[in-house]
Amino acid sequence: MVEEIPYEITGFLTKKGVVVDDEKAREELESRGYGEEVDGRFMLKDYEAIFLLYNKMIKLLEENKEVSIDKLVDFAISRDRCEWTRFLIYRDLRSRGYVVREGF
């Protein structure tokens, strides 16, 4: 079961990944176990962004154009060819109610 977010969150696809600038959205995502602060910006891991876009919990923009899930997956795989596998594992764990964190 995937939790719903009560309002639309907008993320921005950059060369470094997906950034969420809105403070309210950041707090909402962070409280649900998504993303982390990187160099003063709130960033989502590629597999988290794919998961959120897949479940229609985020709207993703690049240069004021909406990004499709296919484009995001291609972007993620170009950075790390194992990203699709990470997404599948992440999706499975989140659907079971787990909050997934790296490095523990």
N, CA, C and O atoms as a DFTB+ gen file, in Angstrom:
416 C
 N C O
     1  1       0.840      -1.189       0.000
     2  2       0.000       0.000       0.000
     3  2       0.877       1.242       0.000
     4  3       1.775       1.369       0.832
     5  1       0.627       2.142      -0.912
     6  2       1.410       3.364      -1.022
     7  2       0.615       4.505      -0.406
     8  3      -0.560       4.702      -0.716
     9  1       1.283       5.260       0.482
    10  2       0.634       6.387       1.131
    11  2       0.425       7.520       0.145
    12  3       1.198       7.674      -0.801
    13  1      -0.600       8.300       0.354
    14  2      -0.880       9.421      -0.539
    15  2      -0.414      10.715       0.097
    16  3      -0.443      10.871       1.318
    17  1       0.012      11.630      -0.740
    18  2       0.414      12.956      -0.293
    19  2      -0.742      13.886      -0.630
    20  3      -1.247      13.853      -1.752
    21  1      -1.173      14.723       0.327
    22  2      -2.407      15.490       0.156
    23  2      -2.372      16.621      -0.874
    24  3      -3.412      17.228      -1.129
    25  1      -1.240      16.923      -1.465
    26  2      -1.159      17.981      -2.457
    27  2      -0.070      17.641      -3.463
    28  3       0.737      16.739      -3.239
    29  1      -0.055      18.371      -4.576
    30  2       0.913      18.079      -5.628
    31  2       2.294      18.625      -5.266
    32  3       2.442      19.788      -4.890
    33  1       3.286      17.768      -5.388
    34  2       4.667      18.156      -5.150
    35  2       5.360      18.239      -6.497
    36  3       5.187      17.373      -7.354
    37  1       6.146      19.291      -6.673
    38  2       6.878      19.475      -7.918
    39  2       8.368      19.336      -7.653
    40  3       8.915      19.969      -6.750
    41  1       9.012      18.501      -8.453
    42  2      10.454      18.340      -8.394
    43  2      11.057      18.812      -9.706
    44  3      10.362      18.947     -10.713
    45  1      12.352      19.059      -9.679
    46  2      13.048      19.558     -10.861
    47  2      14.211      18.638     -11.180
    48  3      15.046      18.356     -10.320
    49  1      14.263      18.169     -12.423
    50  2      15.342      17.307     -12.870
    51  2      16.541      18.164     -13.250
    52  3      16.456      19.010     -14.140
    53  1      17.652      17.939     -12.570
    54  2      18.894      18.663     -12.840
    55  2      19.975      17.648     -13.210
    56  3      19.735      16.442     -13.164
    57  1      21.144      18.125     -13.571
    58  2      22.252      17.233     -13.910
    59  2      22.664      16.372     -12.726
    60  3      23.162      15.261     -12.905
    61  1      22.455      16.887     -11.509
    62  2      22.830      16.147     -10.303
    63  2      21.723      15.243      -9.790
    64  3      21.959      14.433      -8.894
    65  1      20.512      15.362     -10.341
    66  2      19.393      14.536      -9.897
    67  2      18.133      15.362      -9.709
    68  3      18.002      16.453     -10.265
    69  1      17.209      14.832      -8.920
    70  2      15.915      15.486      -8.706
    71  2      15.970      16.322      -7.438
    72  3      16.314      15.830      -6.363
    73  1      15.618      17.611      -7.586
    74  2      15.647      18.572      -6.496
    75  2      14.210      18.990      -6.183
    76  3      13.403      19.199      -7.089
    77  1      13.899      19.108      -4.889
    78  2      12.611      19.646      -4.446
    79  2      12.919      20.916      -3.661
    80  3      13.570      20.868      -2.618
    81  1      12.442      22.062      -4.176
    82  2      12.761      23.352      -3.558
    83  2      11.728      23.815      -2.530
    84  3      12.080      24.500      -1.570
    85  1      10.472      23.454      -2.719
    86  2       9.399      23.916      -1.846
    87  2       9.589      23.358      -0.429
    88  3       9.699      22.147      -0.240
    89  1       9.626      24.246       0.549
    90  2       9.890      23.854       1.938
    91  2       8.801      22.927       2.491
    92  3       9.107      21.950       3.175
    93  1       7.545      23.227       2.200
    94  2       6.440      22.388       2.676
    95  2       6.533      20.981       2.075
    96  3       6.337      19.986       2.772
    97  1       6.833      20.911       0.780
    98  2       6.978      19.615       0.103
    99  2       8.162      18.854       0.673
   100  3       8.096      17.643       0.883
   101  1       9.232      19.571       0.918
   102  2      10.422      18.935       1.489
   103  2      10.108      18.303       2.838
   104  3      10.466      17.152       3.090
   105  1       9.444      19.051       3.697
   106  2       9.082      18.534       5.019
   107  2       8.174      17.316       4.905
   108  3       8.332      16.345       5.646
   109  1       7.225      17.369       3.979
   110  2       6.299      16.250       3.767
   111  2       7.054      14.999       3.310
   112  3       6.837      13.908       3.837
   113  1       7.924      15.162       2.345
   114  2       8.691      14.029       1.836
   115  2       9.652      13.489       2.894
   116  3       9.768      12.278       3.078
   117  1      10.337      14.395       3.585
   118  2      11.300      13.983       4.606
   119  2      10.620      13.225       5.744
   120  3      11.173      12.258       6.269
   121  1       9.428      13.661       6.120
   122  2       8.699      12.987       7.200
   123  2       8.252      11.581       6.799
   124  3       7.973      10.746       7.659
   125  1       8.186      11.324       5.499
   126  2       7.791       9.999       4.994
   127  2       9.000       9.148       4.596
   128  3       8.843       8.049       4.064
   129  1      10.198       9.660       4.856
   130  2      11.411       8.876       4.620
   131  2      12.023       9.010       3.244
   132  3      12.810       8.156       2.835
   133  1      11.679      10.061       2.517
   134  2      12.236      10.285       1.185
   135  2      13.296      11.376       1.236
   136  3      13.198      12.307       2.035
   137  1      14.311      11.259       0.380
   138  2      15.267      12.326       0.139
   139  2      16.236      12.618       1.263
   140  3      16.173      12.037       2.346
   141  1      17.154      13.558       0.958
   142  2      18.143      13.998       1.928
   143  2      18.726      15.329       1.486
   144  3      18.632      15.706       0.317
   145  1      19.321      16.028       2.422
   146  2      19.976      17.304       2.159
   147  2      21.352      17.033       1.557
   148  3      22.160      16.310       2.140
   149  1      21.612      17.617       0.387
   150  2      22.906      17.478      -0.281
   151  2      23.331      18.871      -0.752
   152  3      22.649      19.492      -1.567
   153  1      24.446      19.349      -0.242
   154  2      24.975      20.666      -0.629
   155  2      23.929      21.772      -0.499
   156  3      23.830      22.641      -1.365
   157  1      23.153      21.739       0.575
   158  2      22.164      22.781       0.832
   159  2      20.870      22.656       0.051
   160  3      20.024      23.548       0.120
   161  1      20.696      21.573      -0.690
   162  2      19.466      21.362      -1.455
   163  2      18.872      20.014      -1.073
   164  3      19.598      19.088      -0.712
   165  1      17.552      19.908      -1.153
   166  2      16.862      18.648      -0.852
   167  2      16.803      17.816      -2.126
   168  3      16.144      18.191      -3.097
   169  1      17.502      16.678      -2.111
   170  2      17.621      15.819      -3.287
   171  2      16.942      14.477      -3.037
   172  3      16.958      13.947      -1.926
   173  1      16.350      13.949      -4.093
   174  2      15.805      12.599      -4.053
   175  2      16.787      11.671      -4.740
   176  3      17.410      12.044      -5.734
   177  1      16.926      10.466      -4.215
   178  2      17.687       9.440      -4.923
   179  2      16.921       9.140      -6.220
   180  3      15.706       9.327      -6.282
   181  1      17.631       8.679      -7.246
   182  2      16.962       8.413      -8.524
   183  2      15.828       7.407      -8.368
   184  3      14.754       7.602      -8.936
   185  1      16.046       6.335      -7.610
   186  2      14.997       5.331      -7.441
   187  2      13.815       5.875      -6.640
   188  3      12.682       5.441      -6.847
   189  1      14.064       6.818      -5.727
   190  2      12.954       7.451      -5.001
   191  2      12.126       8.306      -5.953
   192  3      10.896       8.279      -5.907
   193  1      12.799       9.061      -6.812
   194  2      12.095       9.909      -7.774
   195  2      11.275       9.067      -8.745
   196  3      10.137       9.415      -9.062
   197  1      11.847       7.965      -9.218
   198  2      11.105       7.072     -10.113
   199  2       9.879       6.531      -9.397
   200  3       8.791       6.489      -9.972
   201  1      10.045       6.117      -8.148
   202  2       8.939       5.580      -7.356
   203  2       7.828       6.618      -7.191
   204  3       6.653       6.309      -7.389
   205  1       8.197       7.834      -6.832
   206  2       7.199       8.891      -6.625
   207  2       6.489       9.244      -7.928
   208  3       5.278       9.465      -7.931
   209  1       7.223       9.299      -9.024
   210  2       6.613       9.595     -10.321
   211  2       5.736       8.432     -10.779
   212  3       4.651       8.645     -11.320
   213  1       6.198       7.222     -10.567
   214  2       5.444       6.008     -10.917
   215  2       4.092       5.973     -10.200
   216  3       3.084       5.554     -10.769
   217  1       4.090       6.417      -8.950
   218  2       2.864       6.421      -8.148
   219  2       2.112       7.747      -8.203
   220  3       1.183       7.969      -7.427
   221  1       2.513       8.621      -9.114
   222  2       1.856       9.916      -9.333
   223  2       1.791      10.756      -8.053
   224  3       0.795      11.427      -7.781
   225  1       2.870      10.703      -7.282
   226  2       2.949      11.467      -6.041
   227  2       3.780      12.731      -6.226
   228  3       3.876      13.552      -5.313
   229  1       4.380      12.891      -7.401
   230  2       5.215      14.050      -7.693
   231  2       5.070      14.396      -9.165
   232  3       4.857      13.527     -10.010
   233  1       5.190      15.669      -9.447
   234  2       5.240      16.151     -10.832
   235  2       6.685      16.568     -11.056
   236  3       7.256      17.288     -10.236
   237  1       7.271      16.131     -12.140
   238  2       8.682      16.380     -12.395
   239  2       8.843      17.264     -13.621
   240  3       8.276      16.991     -14.679
   241  1       9.630      18.335     -13.463
   242  2       9.850      19.290     -14.549
   243  2      11.332      19.390     -14.886
   244  3      12.197      19.236     -14.024
   245  1      11.598      19.650     -16.152
   246  2      12.940      19.980     -16.618
   247  2      12.778      21.109     -17.615
   248  3      12.140      20.938     -18.654
   249  1      13.352      22.263     -17.305
   250  2      13.224      23.449     -18.155
   251  2      11.757      23.752     -18.472
   252  3      11.404      23.996     -19.625
   253  1      10.915      23.735     -17.451
   254  2       9.480      24.036     -17.532
   255  2       8.669      23.067     -18.383
   256  3       7.537      23.372     -18.758
   257  1       9.237      21.898     -18.693
   258  2       8.502      20.855     -19.414
   259  2       8.378      19.652     -18.498
   260  3       9.312      19.302     -17.776
   261  1       7.201      19.019     -18.538
   262  2       6.981      17.852     -17.700
   263  2       7.811      16.668     -18.203
   264  3       7.901      16.415     -19.404
   265  1       8.412      15.951     -17.250
   266  2       9.276      14.813     -17.561
   267  2       8.469      13.534     -17.403
   268  3       7.770      13.348     -16.407
   269  1       8.572      12.650     -18.398
   270  2       7.882      11.365     -18.328
   271  2       8.705      10.381     -17.504
   272  3       9.898      10.583     -17.280
   273  1       8.057       9.327     -17.063
   274  2       8.768       8.307     -16.292
   275  2       9.836       7.640     -17.153
   276  3      10.896       7.276     -16.645
   277  1       9.572       7.476     -18.451
   278  2      10.561       6.874     -19.347
   279  2      11.839       7.710     -19.401
   280  3      12.944       7.169     -19.358
   281  1      11.684       9.019     -19.496
   282  2      12.850       9.907     -19.546
   283  2      13.614       9.856     -18.225
   284  3      14.844       9.843     -18.221
   285  1      12.896       9.826     -17.114
   286  2      13.548       9.760     -15.812
   287  2      14.310       8.442     -15.653
   288  3      15.430       8.429     -15.142
   289  1      13.707       7.347     -16.087
   290  2      14.381       6.045     -16.005
   291  2      15.640       6.056     -16.879
   292  3      16.692       5.584     -16.448
   293  1      15.542       6.586     -18.090
   294  2      16.717       6.675     -18.968
   295  2      17.816       7.517     -18.326
   296  3      18.993       7.160     -18.385
   297  1      17.426       8.641     -17.710
   298  2      18.384       9.509     -17.023
   299  2      19.066       8.743     -15.887
   300  3      20.288       8.791     -15.749
   301  1      18.276       8.041     -15.080
   302  2      18.822       7.303     -13.936
   303  2      19.760       6.191     -14.393
   304  3      20.831       6.007     -13.814
   305  1      19.372       5.454     -15.418
   306  2      20.200       4.360     -15.911
   307  2      21.488       4.887     -16.541
   308  3      22.519       4.215     -16.485
   309  1      21.445       6.072     -17.136
   310  2      22.665       6.647     -17.718
   311  2      23.676       6.998     -16.623
   312  3      24.880       7.037     -16.877
   313  1      23.190       7.251     -15.413
   314  2      24.075       7.559     -14.288
   315  2      24.542       6.299     -13.576
   316  3      25.656       6.254     -13.054
   317  1      23.692       5.275     -13.554
   318  2      24.034       4.011     -12.893
   319  2      23.149       2.921     -13.489
   320  3      21.926       2.958     -13.347
   321  1      23.764       1.964     -14.149
   322  2      22.984       0.953     -14.866
   323  2      22.195       0.026     -13.943
   324  3      21.348      -0.726     -14.426
   325  1      22.441       0.053     -12.642
   326  2      21.713      -0.782     -11.677
   327  2      20.483      -0.077     -11.104
   328  3      19.800      -0.625     -10.239
   329  1      20.201       1.129     -11.581
   330  2      19.131       1.932     -10.966
   331  2      17.753       1.306     -11.127
   332  3      16.927       1.423     -10.222
   333  1      17.477       0.646     -12.245
   334  2      16.165       0.009     -12.428
   335  2      15.968      -1.103     -11.398
   336  3      14.880      -1.251     -10.841
   337  1      17.010      -1.876     -11.149
   338  2      16.931      -2.938     -10.140
   339  2      16.695      -2.336      -8.763
   340  3      15.888      -2.850      -7.988
   341  1      17.398      -1.245      -8.454
   342  2      17.187      -0.560      -7.163
   343  2      15.736      -0.110      -7.020
   344  3      15.128      -0.263      -5.961
   345  1      15.184       0.454      -8.113
   346  2      13.789       0.894      -8.083
   347  2      12.850      -0.271      -7.798
   348  3      11.942      -0.147      -6.975
   349  1      13.060      -1.408      -8.474
   350  2      12.171      -2.559      -8.273
   351  2      12.220      -3.056      -6.825
   352  3      11.186      -3.378      -6.240
   353  1      13.406      -3.115      -6.262
   354  2      13.551      -3.538      -4.866
   355  2      12.920      -2.504      -3.944
   356  3      12.205      -2.855      -3.005
   357  1      13.184      -1.233      -4.212
   358  2      12.631      -0.136      -3.412
   359  2      11.101      -0.155      -3.450
   360  3      10.445      -0.029      -2.417
   361  1      10.543      -0.314      -4.650
   362  2       9.087      -0.355      -4.808
   363  2       8.481      -1.506      -4.001
   364  3       7.448      -1.344      -3.351
   365  1       9.132      -2.663      -4.051
   366  2       8.646      -3.816      -3.305
   367  2       8.653      -3.540      -1.801
   368  3       7.669      -3.810      -1.113
   369  1       9.753      -3.008      -1.300
   370  2       9.860      -2.740       0.139
   371  2       8.870      -1.661       0.580
   372  3       8.224      -1.806       1.618
   373  1       8.743      -0.580      -0.199
   374  2       7.799       0.489       0.166
   375  2       6.356      -0.033       0.132
   376  3       5.538       0.352       0.967
   377  1       6.050      -0.901      -0.825
   378  2       4.684      -1.431      -0.913
   379  2       4.354      -2.313       0.286
   380  3       3.183      -2.521       0.606
   381  1       5.382      -2.829       0.947
   382  2       5.183      -3.629       2.160
   383  2       5.171      -2.776       3.419
   384  3       5.007      -3.298       4.522
   385  1       5.346      -1.455       3.261
   386  2       5.279      -0.543       4.399
   387  2       6.611      -0.174       5.023
   388  3       6.640       0.517       6.041
   389  1       7.707      -0.615       4.440
   390  2       9.021      -0.290       4.984
   391  2       9.487       1.077       4.503
   392  3       9.176       1.495       3.388
   393  1      10.239       1.771       5.360
   394  2      10.925       2.991       4.969
   395  2      12.368       2.593       4.702
   396  3      13.055       2.088       5.590
   397  1      12.819       2.820       3.488
   398  2      14.127       2.335       3.047
   399  2      15.150       3.458       3.169
   400  3      14.944       4.558       2.657
   401  1      16.247       3.170       3.850
   402  2      17.348       4.122       3.986
   403  2      18.646       3.411       3.660
   404  3      18.781       2.219       3.934
   405  1      19.596       4.115       3.083
   406  2      20.902       3.537       2.764
   407  2      21.861       3.762       3.923
   408  3      21.711       4.703       4.702
   409  1      22.864       2.865       4.022
   410  2      23.985       3.100       4.921
   411  2      23.829       2.623       6.349
   412  3      24.642       2.987       7.199
   413  1      22.833       1.835       6.643
   414  2      22.683       1.365       8.026
   415  2      23.167      -0.046       8.170
   416  3      23.117      -0.607       9.264
